[in-house]
Amino acid sequence: MLIKEVETIKSIKPLTPQQQRIDTLKQQVKRDQEAIKAERQRQQVAKAQQQLQRVRTIKP
């Protein structure tokens, strides 16, 4: 490493409790959004499977 590279590296300061709370809430929102997306997809798959099953029982 060059001295110039070492000088440009900034030290990471610890977050304040308020910043930590905000960061945690943001992460929670992202997790919840992913869970909602996964649940919607699961419901779509279940609905499609039910439709396929109905079609198979109607036409033997």
Phi and psi restraints in degrees (range 20) as a CNS / XPLOR table:
assign (resid 1 and name C) (resid 2 and name N)
       (resid 2 and name CA) (resid 2 and name C) 1.0 -87.7 20.0 2
assign (resid 2 and name N) (resid 2 and name CA)
       (resid 2 and name C) (resid 3 and name N) 1.0 157.9 20.0 2
assign (resid 2 and name C) (resid 3 and name N)
       (resid 3 and name CA) (resid 3 and name C) 1.0 -61.7 20.0 2
assign (resid 3 and name N) (resid 3 and name CA)
       (resid 3 and name C) (resid 4 and name N) 1.0 -36.6 20.0 2
assign (resid 3 and name C) (resid 4 and name N)
       (resid 4 and name CA) (resid 4 and name C) 1.0 -61.2 20.0 2
assign (resid 4 and name N) (resid 4 and name CA)
       (resid 4 and name C) (resid 5 and name N) 1.0 -39.3 20.0 2
assign (resid 4 and name C) (resid 5 and name N)
       (resid 5 and name CA) (resid 5 and name C) 1.0 -67.1 20.0 2
assign (resid 5 and name N) (resid 5 and name CA)
       (resid 5 and name C) (resid 6 and name N) 1.0 -38.4 20.0 2
assign (resid 5 and name C) (resid 6 and name N)
       (resid 6 and name CA) (resid 6 and name C) 1.0 -67.7 20.0 2
assign (resid 6 and name N) (resid 6 and name CA)
       (resid 6 and name C) (resid 7 and name N) 1.0 -37.7 20.0 2
assign (resid 6 and name C) (resid 7 and name N)
       (resid 7 and name CA) (resid 7 and name C) 1.0 -69.3 20.0 2
assign (resid 7 and name N) (resid 7 and name CA)
       (resid 7 and name C) (resid 8 and name N) 1.0 -30.2 20.0 2
assign (resid 7 and name C) (resid 8 and name N)
       (resid 8 and name CA) (resid 8 and name C) 1.0 -80.0 20.0 2
assign (resid 8 and name N) (resid 8 and name CA)
       (resid 8 and name C) (resid 9 and name N) 1.0 -15.8 20.0 2
assign (resid 8 and name C) (resid 9 and name N)
       (resid 9 and name CA) (resid 9 and name C) 1.0 -71.8 20.0 2
assign (resid 9 and name N) (resid 9 and name CA)
       (resid 9 and name C) (resid 10 and name N) 1.0 121.9 20.0 2
assign (resid 9 and name C) (resid 10 and name N)
       (resid 10 and name CA) (resid 10 and name C) 1.0 -92.8 20.0 2
assign (resid 10 and name N) (resid 10 and name CA)
       (resid 10 and name C) (resid 11 and name N) 1.0 143.6 20.0 2
assign (resid 10 and name C) (resid 11 and name N)
       (resid 11 and name CA) (resid 11 and name C) 1.0 -75.5 20.0 2
assign (resid 11 and name N) (resid 11 and name CA)
       (resid 11 and name C) (resid 12 and name N) 1.0 141.3 20.0 2
assign (resid 11 and name C) (resid 12 and name N)
       (resid 12 and name CA) (resid 12 and name C) 1.0 -88.7 20.0 2
assign (resid 12 and name N) (resid 12 and name CA)
       (resid 12 and name C) (resid 13 and name N) 1.0 119.5 20.0 2
assign (resid 12 and name C) (resid 13 and name N)
       (resid 13 and name CA) (resid 13 and name C) 1.0 -84.7 20.0 2
assign (resid 13 and name N) (resid 13 and name CA)
       (resid 13 and name C) (resid 14 and name N) 1.0 145.6 20.0 2
assign (resid 13 and name C) (resid 14 and name N)
       (resid 14 and name CA) (resid 14 and name C) 1.0 -68.0 20.0 2
assign (resid 14 and name N) (resid 14 and name CA)
       (resid 14 and name C) (resid 15 and name N) 1.0 147.0 20.0 2
assign (resid 14 and name C) (resid 15 and name N)
       (resid 15 and name CA) (resid 15 and name C) 1.0 -76.1 20.0 2
assign (resid 15 and name N) (resid 15 and name CA)
       (resid 15 and name C) (resid 16 and name N) 1.0 149.5 20.0 2
assign (resid 15 and name C) (resid 16 and name N)
       (resid 16 and name CA) (resid 16 and name C) 1.0 -73.5 20.0 2
assign (resid 16 and name N) (resid 16 and name CA)
       (resid 16 and name C) (resid 17 and name N) 1.0 162.2 20.0 2
assign (resid 16 and name C) (resid 17 and name N)
       (resid 17 and name CA) (resid 17 and name C) 1.0 -56.6 20.0 2
assign (resid 17 and name N) (resid 17 and name CA)
       (resid 17 and name C) (resid 18 and name N) 1.0 -37.0 20.0 2
assign (resid 17 and name C) (resid 18 and name N)
       (resid 18 and name CA) (resid 18 and name C) 1.0 -67.1 20.0 2
assign (resid 18 and name N) (resid 18 and name CA)
       (resid 18 and name C) (resid 19 and name N) 1.0 -41.8 20.0 2
assign (resid 18 and name C) (resid 19 and name N)
       (resid 19 and name CA) (resid 19 and name C) 1.0 -66.8 20.0 2
assign (resid 19 and name N) (resid 19 and name CA)
       (resid 19 and name C) (resid 20 and name N) 1.0 -37.1 20.0 2
assign (resid 19 and name C) (resid 20 and name N)
       (resid 20 and name CA) (resid 20 and name C) 1.0 -63.5 20.0 2
assign (resid 20 and name N) (resid 20 and name CA)
       (resid 20 and name C) (resid 21 and name N) 1.0 -41.5 20.0 2
assign (resid 20 and name C) (resid 21 and name N)
       (resid 21 and name CA) (resid 21 and name C) 1.0 -63.2 20.0 2
assign (resid 21 and name N) (resid 21 and name CA)
       (resid 21 and name C) (resid 22 and name N) 1.0 -44.9 20.0 2
assign (resid 21 and name C) (resid 22 and name N)
       (resid 22 and name CA) (resid 22 and name C) 1.0 -62.3 20.0 2
assign (resid 22 and name N) (resid 22 and name CA)
       (resid 22 and name C) (resid 23 and name N) 1.0 -44.2 20.0 2
assign (resid 22 and name C) (resid 23 and name N)
       (resid 23 and name CA) (resid 23 and name C) 1.0 -62.3 20.0 2
assign (resid 23 and name N) (resid 23 and name CA)
       (resid 23 and name C) (resid 24 and name N) 1.0 -42.1 20.0 2
assign (resid 23 and name C) (resid 24 and name N)
       (resid 24 and name CA) (resid 24 and name C) 1.0 -63.9 20.0 2
assign (resid 24 and name N) (resid 24 and name CA)
       (resid 24 and name C) (resid 25 and name N) 1.0 -41.9 20.0 2
assign (resid 24 and name C) (resid 25 and name N)
       (resid 25 and name CA) (resid 25 and name C) 1.0 -64.7 20.0 2
assign (resid 25 and name N) (resid 25 and name CA)
       (resid 25 and name C) (resid 26 and name N) 1.0 -39.6 20.0 2
assign (resid 25 and name C) (resid 26 and name N)
       (resid 26 and name CA) (resid 26 and name C) 1.0 -62.9 20.0 2
assign (resid 26 and name N) (resid 26 and name CA)
       (resid 26 and name C) (resid 27 and name N) 1.0 -42.8 20.0 2
assign (resid 26 and name C) (resid 27 and name N)
       (resid 27 and name CA) (resid 27 and name C) 1.0 -64.5 20.0 2
assign (resid 27 and name N) (resid 27 and name CA)
       (resid 27 and name C) (resid 28 and name N) 1.0 -38.3 20.0 2
assign (resid 27 and name C) (resid 28 and name N)
       (resid 28 and name CA) (resid 28 and name C) 1.0 -64.6 20.0 2
assign (resid 28 and name N) (resid 28 and name CA)
       (resid 28 and name C) (resid 29 and name N) 1.0 -40.2 20.0 2
assign (resid 28 and name C) (resid 29 and name N)
       (resid 29 and name CA) (resid 29 and name C) 1.0 -61.6 20.0 2
assign (resid 29 and name N) (resid 29 and name CA)
       (resid 29 and name C) (resid 30 and name N) 1.0 -43.6 20.0 2
assign (resid 29 and name C) (resid 30 and name N)
       (resid 30 and name CA) (resid 30 and name C) 1.0 -62.8 20.0 2
assign (resid 30 and name N) (resid 30 and name CA)
       (resid 30 and name C) (resid 31 and name N) 1.0 -42.3 20.0 2
assign (resid 30 and name C) (resid 31 and name N)
       (resid 31 and name CA) (resid 31 and name C) 1.0 -63.7 20.0 2
assign (resid 31 and name N) (resid 31 and name CA)
       (resid 31 and name C) (resid 32 and name N) 1.0 -42.5 20.0 2
assign (resid 31 and name C) (resid 32 and name N)
       (resid 32 and name CA) (resid 32 and name C) 1.0 -64.4 20.0 2
assign (resid 32 and name N) (resid 32 and name CA)
       (resid 32 and name C) (resid 33 and name N) 1.0 -39.8 20.0 2
assign (resid 32 and name C) (resid 33 and name N)
       (resid 33 and name CA) (resid 33 and name C) 1.0 -63.7 20.0 2
assign (resid 33 and name N) (resid 33 and name CA)
       (resid 33 and name C) (resid 34 and name N) 1.0 -40.8 20.0 2
assign (resid 33 and name C) (resid 34 and name N)
       (resid 34 and name CA) (resid 34 and name C) 1.0 -66.0 20.0 2
assign (resid 34 and name N) (resid 34 and name CA)
       (resid 34 and name C) (resid 35 and name N) 1.0 -37.7 20.0 2
assign (resid 34 and name C) (resid 35 and name N)
       (resid 35 and name CA) (resid 35 and name C) 1.0 -66.2 20.0 2
assign (resid 35 and name N) (resid 35 and name CA)
       (resid 35 and name C) (resid 36 and name N) 1.0 -40.1 20.0 2
assign (resid 35 and name C) (resid 36 and name N)
       (resid 36 and name CA) (resid 36 and name C) 1.0 -64.0 20.0 2
assign (resid 36 and name N) (resid 36 and name CA)
       (resid 36 and name C) (resid 37 and name N) 1.0 -44.4 20.0 2
assign (resid 36 and name C) (resid 37 and name N)
       (resid 37 and name CA) (resid 37 and name C) 1.0 -60.7 20.0 2
assign (resid 37 and name N) (resid 37 and name CA)
       (resid 37 and name C) (resid 38 and name N) 1.0 -43.8 20.0 2
assign (resid 37 and name C) (resid 38 and name N)
       (resid 38 and name CA) (resid 38 and name C) 1.0 -65.1 20.0 2
assign (resid 38 and name N) (resid 38 and name CA)
       (resid 38 and name C) (resid 39 and name N) 1.0 -40.3 20.0 2
assign (resid 38 and name C) (resid 39 and name N)
       (resid 39 and name CA) (resid 39 and name C) 1.0 -66.0 20.0 2
assign (resid 39 and name N) (resid 39 and name CA)
       (resid 39 and name C) (resid 40 and name N) 1.0 -41.5 20.0 2
assign (resid 39 and name C) (resid 40 and name N)
       (resid 40 and name CA) (resid 40 and name C) 1.0 -62.1 20.0 2
assign (resid 40 and name N) (resid 40 and name CA)
       (resid 40 and name C) (resid 41 and name N) 1.0 -41.5 20.0 2
assign (resid 40 and name C) (resid 41 and name N)
       (resid 41 and name CA) (resid 41 and name C) 1.0 -65.9 20.0 2
assign (resid 41 and name N) (resid 41 and name CA)
       (resid 41 and name C) (resid 42 and name N) 1.0 -40.4 20.0 2
assign (resid 41 and name C) (resid 42 and name N)
       (resid 42 and name CA) (resid 42 and name C) 1.0 -61.4 20.0 2
assign (resid 42 and name N) (resid 42 and name CA)
       (resid 42 and name C) (resid 43 and name N) 1.0 -42.4 20.0 2
assign (resid 42 and name C) (resid 43 and name N)
       (resid 43 and name CA) (resid 43 and name C) 1.0 -66.1 20.0 2
assign (resid 43 and name N) (resid 43 and name CA)
       (resid 43 and name C) (resid 44 and name N) 1.0 -37.1 20.0 2
assign (resid 43 and name C) (resid 44 and name N)
       (resid 44 and name CA) (resid 44 and name C) 1.0 -64.3 20.0 2
assign (resid 44 and name N) (resid 44 and name CA)
       (resid 44 and name C) (resid 45 and name N) 1.0 -41.9 20.0 2
assign (resid 44 and name C) (resid 45 and name N)
       (resid 45 and name CA) (resid 45 and name C) 1.0 -64.3 20.0 2
assign (resid 45 and name N) (resid 45 and name CA)
       (resid 45 and name C) (resid 46 and name N) 1.0 -43.6 20.0 2
assign (resid 45 and name C) (resid 46 and name N)
       (resid 46 and name CA) (resid 46 and name C) 1.0 -62.6 20.0 2
assign (resid 46 and name N) (resid 46 and name CA)
       (resid 46 and name C) (resid 47 and name N) 1.0 -40.7 20.0 2
assign (resid 46 and name C) (resid 47 and name N)
       (resid 47 and name CA) (resid 47 and name C) 1.0 -65.8 20.0 2
assign (resid 47 and name N) (resid 47 and name CA)
       (resid 47 and name C) (resid 48 and name N) 1.0 -42.2 20.0 2
assign (resid 47 and name C) (resid 48 and name N)
       (resid 48 and name CA) (resid 48 and name C) 1.0 -64.4 20.0 2
assign (resid 48 and name N) (resid 48 and name CA)
       (resid 48 and name C) (resid 49 and name N) 1.0 -39.1 20.0 2
assign (resid 48 and name C) (resid 49 and name N)
       (resid 49 and name CA) (resid 49 and name C) 1.0 -64.6 20.0 2
assign (resid 49 and name N) (resid 49 and name CA)
       (resid 49 and name C) (resid 50 and name N) 1.0 -39.6 20.0 2
assign (resid 49 and name C) (resid 50 and name N)
       (resid 50 and name CA) (resid 50 and name C) 1.0 -64.1 20.0 2
assign (resid 50 and name N) (resid 50 and name CA)
       (resid 50 and name C) (resid 51 and name N) 1.0 -41.1 20.0 2
assign (resid 50 and name C) (resid 51 and name N)
       (resid 51 and name CA) (resid 51 and name C) 1.0 -63.8 20.0 2
assign (resid 51 and name N) (resid 51 and name CA)
       (resid 51 and name C) (resid 52 and name N) 1.0 -42.3 20.0 2
assign (resid 51 and name C) (resid 52 and name N)
       (resid 52 and name CA) (resid 52 and name C) 1.0 -61.7 20.0 2
assign (resid 52 and name N) (resid 52 and name CA)
       (resid 52 and name C) (resid 53 and name N) 1.0 -40.6 20.0 2
assign (resid 52 and name C) (resid 53 and name N)
       (resid 53 and name CA) (resid 53 and name C) 1.0 -65.1 20.0 2
assign (resid 53 and name N) (resid 53 and name CA)
       (resid 53 and name C) (resid 54 and name N) 1.0 -40.2 20.0 2
assign (resid 53 and name C) (resid 54 and name N)
       (resid 54 and name CA) (resid 54 and name C) 1.0 -63.7 20.0 2
assign (resid 54 and name N) (resid 54 and name CA)
       (resid 54 and name C) (resid 55 and name N) 1.0 -41.7 20.0 2
assign (resid 54 and name C) (resid 55 and name N)
       (resid 55 and name CA) (resid 55 and name C) 1.0 -64.5 20.0 2
assign (resid 55 and name N) (resid 55 and name CA)
       (resid 55 and name C) (resid 56 and name N) 1.0 -40.2 20.0 2
assign (resid 55 and name C) (resid 56 and name N)
       (resid 56 and name CA) (resid 56 and name C) 1.0 -67.0 20.0 2
assign (resid 56 and name N) (resid 56 and name CA)
       (resid 56 and name C) (resid 57 and name N) 1.0 -36.1 20.0 2
assign (resid 56 and name C) (resid 57 and name N)
       (resid 57 and name CA) (resid 57 and name C) 1.0 -76.1 20.0 2
assign (resid 57 and name N) (resid 57 and name CA)
       (resid 57 and name C) (resid 58 and name N) 1.0 -28.4 20.0 2
assign (resid 57 and name C) (resid 58 and name N)
       (resid 58 and name CA) (resid 58 and name C) 1.0 -74.1 20.0 2
assign (resid 58 and name N) (resid 58 and name CA)
       (resid 58 and name C) (resid 59 and name N) 1.0 -44.1 20.0 2
assign (resid 58 and name C) (resid 59 and name N)
       (resid 59 and name CA) (resid 59 and name C) 1.0 -106.7 20.0 2
assign (resid 59 and name N) (resid 59 and name CA)
       (resid 59 and name C) (resid 60 and name N) 1.0 99.0 20.0 2
